[in-house]
Every structure is written in structure tokens, then in C-alpha cells.
């Protein structure tokens, strides 16, 4: 699919699609939903992966066995 094809499908100018693709323009939730539908992907596909929380505890200055 070309940028022009995406622009036509979203009823947006080619420059809008290009700037979104390059990260030069923020995408509002409605446009993101439309991009996802057009690409047949879930919204989560477009979110960066977040590191998992948990695992190691923060060091609080106390050592094991200290009073």
C-alpha cells in the first residue's frame, strides 16, 4: 500500500500520512484506530513494548540480617 493509498483510505492528505510514518506528527486516538483497522492490526501493535515491572527489588540501604 502506498502513502497515497493510505491517505485516500483515511481521507487524509499524503503529507499527513508521511509525517505520521516519519514520527514528525502526533497521531490522535481516532486516527490511530483508523490506521490499525486499515492495517488489520490490533491497537496494541502500534504501542512500543514496555519493560516488565518486578523482578529485582530496589536497594533500600539495608543489608540482609542487619537490625
C-alpha positions, 0 to 999 in steps of 0.5 A: 500500500502506498502513502497515497493509498493510505491517505485516500483510505483515511481521507487524509492528505499524503503529507499527513500520512508521511509525517505520521510514518516519519514520527514528525506528527502526533497521531490522535486516538481516532486516527490511530484506530483508523490506521490499525483497522486499515492495517488489520492490526490490533491497537496494541501493535502500534504501542512500543513494548514496555519493560516488565515491572518486578523482578529485582527489588530496589536497594533500600540501604539495608543489608540482609540480617542487619537490625 
